[in-house]
Amino acid sequence: MATEIKAPVFPESVADGTIATWHKKVGEAVSRDEVICDIETDKVVLEVVAPADGSLVAIVKGEGETVLSSEVIAQFEAGAVSGAAATEAVQSEEQVEQAAANTQAGATPVVERTQTVQDQAPAVRKALNETGIAASDVAGTGRGGRITKEDVVNHQTKPAAANVTPLSVAVGERIEKRVPMTRLRKRVAERLLSATQQTAMLTTFNEVNMKPVMEMRKQYKDIFEKRHGARLGFMSFFVKAATEALKRYPAVNASIDGDDIVYHGYYDIGVAVSSDRGLVVPVLRDTDRMSYAEVENGIRDYAYKARDGKLGIEDMTGGTFTITNGGTFGSLLSTPILNTPQTAILGMHKIQERPMAVNGQVEILPMMYLALSYDHRLIDGKEAVGFLVTIKELLEEPAKLILDL
């Protein structure tokens, strides 16, 4: 008896999703908890798994279609594989038997099989789409003649045969490739555009001498890692400094809701992370209660989740303030865009040695530019500058930060 497979229950902040990929075809055998479908929402990609061993009977929502929370997307039958898969298995047996007969007759065994991109595993589909190679052109070395990712790579790098005439490309030809935006990328674009159009965004800058933090990190990083099992990075210092600054300037931790100002009595700091699917901002909860080790472990775990596409909606819901680190990619200075409905965002940048005047003498110091973008409708320039100066002072004298001075 067929059962319904439904989309996950989306939180209130997510209206709907899009069927990104069906990993299984109708009639294809699947195992319990095996991923059969990906649903892309505005924030994350959700995986739908098989409820039991069995096969798909019907796909109700195809790739690219919009799906609502808890909406039926497929019909599933537990137990025996459906007729379509059985037919495919019989055809495969006949092909193998024919190949064996050809071998006994002295002929080269040939199994005719036309493969498409949709027949392949997710990693293979991605490789085919990125290279533009047709699945039918690749000789599969996997089980049953299926294509592996290595087959695609080898096909791409394989030299052209001597008797094949290379394609002639006109000199100066300009090639274009048009691909649709992912749902996540479209949503990020909408939010960024909305932030620039619907807020009175302004950016103030300062610079911080990173030498004290760097010296402290160098002195204690090995002991810290041995004790806590986490690497001591710079982000924990910035998160803790931002938390203290938010306590002193509550407006920077607030948000605007219509004609109301919402002052948050907690500190949930989002850390912008770049992923293959776009920019995501997972949130560290109650950073005022977190230790440096908990901050570092939290950021590390989110980075792994983002890399593997495992971030959940709950990981990115809420947030009262955001930190983004363009210095990871070499940015020296930038103006970060607000992550609405938050009213401020801190931008970190590349640490670069520069000559600085210190007590009438020139010293070469590792300096970082800081940028604070804020919504001028709620935050005045005096508060924004004071907030940024507080972060600068706490980082240049980290003992004050640690001793809560």
C-alpha positions as CSV (number, residue, x, y, z in Angstrom):
1,M,0.0,0.0,0.0
2,A,1.4,3.4,-1.0
3,T,2.1,6.0,1.6
4,E,2.5,9.8,1.2
5,I,5.9,11.5,1.5
6,K,5.5,15.1,2.6
7,A,7.7,18.1,2.7
8,P,9.1,19.0,6.1
9,V,7.3,21.4,8.4
10,F,8.7,24.8,7.6
11,P,9.1,27.4,10.4
12,E,7.0,30.6,10.2
13,S,9.9,32.5,8.6
14,V,9.9,30.2,5.6
15,A,6.8,30.4,3.4
16,D,7.6,27.7,0.9
17,G,10.4,25.8,-0.9
18,T,11.5,24.5,-4.2
19,I,12.2,20.9,-5.2
20,A,15.9,21.1,-6.1
21,T,16.8,17.5,-6.9
22,W,15.2,14.1,-7.0
23,H,17.9,11.6,-6.2
24,K,15.7,8.6,-6.9
25,K,13.5,7.8,-9.9
26,V,10.1,6.1,-9.8
27,G,10.5,2.4,-9.2
28,E,14.2,2.7,-8.1
29,A,15.0,0.8,-4.9
30,V,15.8,2.9,-1.9
31,S,16.9,2.1,1.6
32,R,15.5,3.4,4.9
33,D,16.8,6.9,5.7
34,E,18.4,7.3,2.3
35,V,18.1,10.8,0.9
36,I,15.6,10.8,-2.0
37,C,15.0,14.5,-2.5
38,D,16.4,18.0,-1.7
39,I,14.1,20.9,-1.0
40,E,15.7,24.3,-1.3
41,T,14.3,27.1,0.9
42,D,15.2,30.8,1.3
43,K,17.7,29.8,3.9
44,V,18.8,26.2,3.7
45,V,18.5,23.0,1.7
46,L,16.4,20.3,3.5
47,E,16.8,16.6,2.8
48,V,13.9,14.3,2.6
49,V,14.7,10.7,3.4
50,A,12.9,7.4,2.7
51,P,10.7,6.3,5.6
52,A,11.5,2.6,4.9
53,D,13.1,0.2,2.4
54,G,11.1,0.3,-0.8
55,S,10.6,2.5,-3.8
56,L,8.9,5.6,-5.2
57,V,5.5,4.9,-6.8
58,A,4.9,8.4,-8.1
59,I,6.5,11.8,-7.9
60,V,3.9,14.5,-7.3
61,K,6.2,17.5,-7.3
62,G,8.9,17.7,-10.0
63,E,12.2,19.5,-9.9
64,G,11.8,23.2,-9.9
65,E,8.2,23.2,-8.6
66,T,7.2,25.1,-5.5
67,V,6.2,23.1,-2.4
68,L,4.4,24.3,0.8
69,S,5.0,23.1,4.3
70,S,3.9,19.5,4.8
71,E,2.6,19.2,1.2
72,V,2.7,15.8,-0.4
73,I,5.6,15.5,-2.8
74,A,5.6,11.8,-3.7
75,Q,4.0,8.4,-3.1
76,F,6.1,5.6,-1.6
77,E,5.7,1.9,-1.3
78,A,7.5,0.0,1.4
79,G,8.8,-3.5,0.9
80,A,9.1,-4.9,-2.6
81,V,10.6,-2.8,-5.4
82,S,7.9,-1.6,-7.9
83,G,7.4,-3.0,-11.4
84,A,9.5,-0.3,-13.1
85,A,12.6,-1.2,-11.1
86,A,11.9,-4.9,-11.6
87,T,11.7,-4.4,-15.4
88,E,15.0,-2.5,-15.3
89,A,16.6,-5.3,-13.4
90,V,15.3,-7.9,-16.0
91,Q,16.7,-5.8,-18.8
92,S,20.0,-5.5,-17.1
93,E,20.2,-9.3,-16.8
94,E,19.3,-9.8,-20.4
95,Q,22.1,-7.3,-21.3
96,V,24.6,-9.3,-19.2
97,E,23.5,-12.6,-20.8
98,Q,23.9,-11.1,-24.3
99,A,27.3,-9.8,-23.4
100,A,28.3,-13.3,-22.2
101,A,27.0,-14.9,-25.4
102,N,29.0,-12.4,-27.5
103,T,32.1,-13.2,-25.5
104,Q,31.7,-17.0,-26.1
105,A,31.2,-16.3,-29.8
106,G,34.5,-14.4,-29.9
107,A,32.9,-11.0,-30.3
108,T,33.6,-8.0,-28.2
109,P,30.9,-7.7,-25.5
110,V,28.8,-4.6,-26.0
111,V,26.0,-3.5,-23.6
112,E,24.0,-0.7,-25.1
113,R,23.0,1.8,-22.5
114,T,22.0,5.4,-23.0
115,Q,22.6,7.4,-19.9
116,T,21.3,10.8,-19.0
117,V,22.4,13.4,-16.4
118,Q,19.4,12.5,-14.2
119,D,20.5,8.9,-14.0
120,Q,23.6,9.8,-12.1
121,A,24.5,10.3,-8.5
122,P,24.4,13.9,-7.2
123,A,28.2,14.4,-7.3
124,V,28.3,13.0,-10.9
125,R,25.4,15.2,-12.0
126,K,27.2,18.3,-10.6
127,A,30.4,17.4,-12.4
128,L,28.5,16.9,-15.7
129,N,26.6,20.1,-15.4
130,E,29.8,22.1,-14.5
131,T,31.8,20.7,-17.4
132,G,29.0,20.7,-19.9
133,I,29.8,17.1,-20.8
134,A,26.9,14.9,-22.0
135,A,26.4,11.7,-19.9
136,S,26.1,9.6,-23.0
137,D,29.6,10.7,-24.1
138,V,31.3,9.3,-20.9
139,A,32.3,5.7,-20.6
140,G,31.2,4.5,-17.2
141,T,33.5,2.3,-15.1
142,G,31.2,1.9,-12.1
143,R,28.9,-0.9,-11.2
144,G,26.5,-1.8,-14.1
145,G,28.3,0.7,-16.3
146,R,27.3,3.7,-14.2
147,I,29.4,6.8,-14.5
148,T,31.7,7.9,-11.6
149,K,33.0,11.4,-10.9
150,E,36.5,10.1,-11.8
151,D,35.1,9.1,-15.2
152,V,33.9,12.7,-15.9
153,V,37.3,14.1,-14.8
154,N,39.2,11.5,-17.0
155,H,36.9,12.3,-20.0
156,Q,37.5,16.0,-19.6
157,T,41.3,15.6,-19.5
158,K,41.5,12.8,-22.1
159,P,43.5,14.0,-25.2
160,A,41.6,14.1,-28.5
161,A,42.1,11.0,-30.8
162,A,44.4,11.5,-33.8
163,N,41.6,10.9,-36.3
164,V,39.2,13.4,-34.7
165,T,39.2,16.9,-36.3
166,P,39.3,19.5,-33.5
167,L,36.5,22.0,-33.4
168,S,37.5,25.4,-34.8
169,V,36.7,28.4,-32.7
170,A,36.7,31.8,-34.2
171,V,39.3,34.1,-32.8
172,G,37.8,36.6,-30.4
173,E,34.6,34.5,-29.9
174,R,32.9,35.5,-26.6
175,I,31.2,32.7,-24.8
176,E,28.2,33.1,-22.5
177,K,26.6,30.7,-20.1
178,R,23.2,31.3,-18.6
179,V,22.1,29.4,-15.5
180,P,19.1,30.1,-13.2
181,M,19.7,31.5,-9.8
182,T,19.3,29.1,-6.9
183,R,16.4,29.9,-4.6
184,L,18.9,30.8,-1.8
185,R,20.9,33.1,-4.1
186,K,17.6,34.9,-5.2
187,R,16.6,35.3,-1.6
188,V,20.0,36.7,-0.5
189,A,19.7,39.2,-3.5
190,E,16.3,40.3,-2.4
191,R,17.3,40.8,1.2
192,L,20.4,42.8,0.3
193,L,18.5,45.0,-2.1
194,S,15.7,45.5,0.4
195,A,18.3,46.5,3.0
196,T,19.8,49.2,0.8
197,Q,16.4,50.6,-0.3
198,Q,14.4,50.4,3.0
199,T,17.0,51.5,5.6
200,A,19.0,54.7,6.1
201,M,22.3,52.8,6.0
202,L,25.5,54.5,6.9
203,T,29.0,53.1,7.6
204,T,31.6,54.4,10.0
205,F,35.2,53.1,10.1
206,N,38.0,52.7,12.6
207,E,41.2,50.7,12.8
208,V,42.5,48.4,15.5
209,N,46.0,47.3,16.5
210,M,45.9,43.5,16.5
211,K,49.3,43.0,18.1
212,P,48.0,42.5,21.7
213,V,45.5,39.8,20.5
214,M,48.0,38.2,18.3
215,E,50.6,38.0,21.1
216,M,48.1,36.5,23.5
217,R,46.9,34.0,20.9
218,K,50.5,33.0,20.2
219,Q,51.3,32.6,23.9
220,Y,48.2,30.5,24.8
221,K,46.9,28.8,21.6
222,D,48.6,25.4,22.3
223,I,47.5,25.3,25.9
224,F,44.0,26.4,24.8
225,E,43.7,23.8,22.2
226,K,45.0,21.0,24.5
227,R,42.5,22.1,27.3
228,H,39.4,22.8,25.2
229,G,39.9,20.9,22.0
230,A,39.5,24.0,19.9
231,R,41.8,26.3,18.0
232,L,42.1,29.8,19.4
233,G,41.2,32.1,16.6
234,F,40.5,35.8,16.2
235,M,36.7,35.5,15.9
236,S,36.1,34.6,19.6
237,F,37.8,37.9,20.6
238,F,35.6,39.8,18.2
239,V,32.4,38.0,19.3
240,K,33.1,38.7,22.9
241,A,34.2,42.3,22.3
242,A,31.0,42.9,20.2
243,T,28.9,41.3,23.0
244,E,30.3,43.7,25.6
245,A,29.9,46.7,23.2
246,L,26.2,45.7,22.6
247,K,25.6,45.7,26.4
248,R,26.9,49.3,26.5
249,Y,24.9,50.4,23.4
250,P,21.5,48.7,23.5
251,A,20.3,50.5,20.3
252,V,22.9,48.6,18.2
253,N,21.4,45.3,19.5
254,A,17.8,46.5,18.7
255,S,15.6,46.1,15.7
256,I,12.8,48.1,14.1
257,D,9.3,46.5,13.7
258,G,7.0,48.9,12.0
259,D,6.7,51.9,14.1
260,D,8.2,50.1,17.2
261,I,11.7,49.7,18.4
262,V,12.4,46.2,19.8
263,Y,15.2,46.2,22.4
264,H,16.6,42.7,22.8
265,G,17.7,41.6,26.3
266,Y,19.9,38.8,24.9
267,Y,22.8,38.6,22.5
268,D,22.5,36.4,19.5
269,I,25.4,37.1,17.1
270,G,25.3,35.8,13.5
271,V,28.6,35.0,11.8
272,A,28.5,35.3,8.0
273,V,29.8,32.2,6.3
274,S,30.4,31.7,2.6
275,S,29.1,28.4,1.1
276,D,28.9,26.9,-2.3
277,R,25.2,27.8,-2.4
278,G,25.7,31.4,-1.2
279,L,26.1,33.5,1.9
280,V,24.6,32.1,5.0
281,V,24.5,33.5,8.6
282,P,24.3,30.9,11.3
283,V,23.7,32.4,14.8
284,L,25.6,31.9,18.1
285,R,23.0,32.1,20.9
286,D,23.5,33.9,24.2
287,T,27.1,34.9,23.5
288,D,27.3,36.7,26.8
289,R,27.1,33.3,28.5
290,M,29.5,31.5,26.1
291,S,33.2,30.9,26.8
292,Y,35.9,31.6,24.2
293,A,36.1,27.8,23.6
294,E,32.4,27.6,23.1
295,V,32.5,30.4,20.6
296,E,35.3,28.8,18.7
297,N,33.7,25.4,18.6
298,G,30.4,26.9,17.6
299,I,31.9,28.7,14.6
300,R,33.9,25.6,13.6
301,D,30.8,23.4,13.7
302,Y,28.8,25.9,11.6
303,A,31.6,26.1,9.1
304,Y,31.6,22.3,8.7
305,K,27.8,22.3,8.4
306,A,27.9,25.1,5.7
307,R,30.5,23.2,3.7
308,D,28.5,20.0,3.8
309,G,25.1,21.7,3.2
310,K,23.9,20.5,6.6
311,L,22.8,23.9,8.2
312,G,19.3,23.8,9.5
313,I,16.8,26.6,9.5
314,E,17.0,26.7,13.3
315,D,20.7,27.4,12.9
316,M,20.0,30.7,11.1
317,T,16.8,31.9,12.6
318,G,16.9,35.1,14.6
319,G,20.0,37.0,15.5
320,T,20.4,40.5,16.9
321,F,23.7,41.5,15.4
322,T,26.0,40.2,12.7
323,I,29.8,39.9,12.1
324,T,31.3,39.3,8.7
325,N,34.9,38.7,7.9
326,G,35.9,39.8,4.4
327,G,39.6,39.6,5.5
328,T,39.4,35.8,5.0
329,F,39.4,36.6,1.2
330,G,41.9,39.4,1.4
331,S,39.5,42.4,1.6
332,L,41.3,45.4,3.1
333,L,38.2,47.6,3.4
334,S,34.5,47.3,2.6
335,T,31.0,48.5,3.6
336,P,28.9,45.5,4.8
337,I,25.2,45.5,4.1
338,L,22.7,45.2,7.0
339,N,21.2,41.8,7.7
340,T,17.7,43.1,8.3
341,P,15.7,43.5,10.6
342,Q,19.0,43.9,12.5
343,T,20.2,47.5,12.7
344,A,24.0,47.0,12.6
345,I,26.7,44.8,11.2
346,L,30.4,44.7,11.9
347,G,32.9,44.1,9.1
348,M,36.3,42.7,9.8
349,H,39.1,42.9,7.3
350,K,42.6,41.7,6.4
351,I,45.4,42.2,9.0
352,Q,48.2,44.2,7.3
353,E,51.4,45.6,8.7
354,R,51.5,49.4,8.4
355,P,53.7,52.2,9.8
356,M,52.0,53.8,12.7
357,A,52.9,56.7,15.0
358,V,53.2,55.5,18.6
359,N,54.4,58.0,21.2
360,G,56.1,60.1,18.6
361,Q,57.9,57.1,17.1
362,V,57.1,55.1,13.9
363,E,56.3,51.5,14.5
364,I,55.3,48.7,12.1
365,L,52.1,47.2,13.6
366,P,49.6,44.6,12.4
367,M,46.5,46.7,11.7
368,M,42.9,45.9,10.8
369,Y,40.3,48.2,9.4
370,L,36.9,47.8,11.1
371,A,33.6,48.9,9.5
372,L,30.2,49.3,11.2
373,S,27.2,49.7,8.9
374,Y,24.1,50.8,10.8
375,D,20.6,52.0,10.3
376,H,20.6,55.7,11.0
377,R,16.8,55.7,11.6
378,L,17.5,54.1,15.0
379,I,21.2,54.6,15.7
380,D,22.8,58.0,15.9
381,G,26.4,58.6,14.7
382,K,27.5,59.2,18.3
383,E,26.3,55.7,19.4
384,A,27.8,54.0,16.2
385,V,31.2,55.6,16.7
386,G,31.2,54.9,20.4
387,F,30.3,51.2,19.8
388,L,33.1,50.8,17.3
389,V,35.6,52.6,19.6
390,T,34.6,50.3,22.4
391,I,35.4,47.2,20.3
392,K,38.8,48.8,19.3
393,E,39.7,49.5,22.9
394,L,38.7,46.0,24.1
395,L,40.8,44.3,21.4
396,E,43.8,46.5,22.0
397,E,43.7,45.7,25.7
398,P,42.2,42.2,25.8
399,A,42.9,42.0,29.5
400,K,39.9,44.4,30.0
401,L,37.8,42.1,27.9
402,I,38.7,39.0,29.9
403,L,38.5,40.7,33.3
404,D,35.2,42.4,32.4
405,L,36.6,45.9,32.9
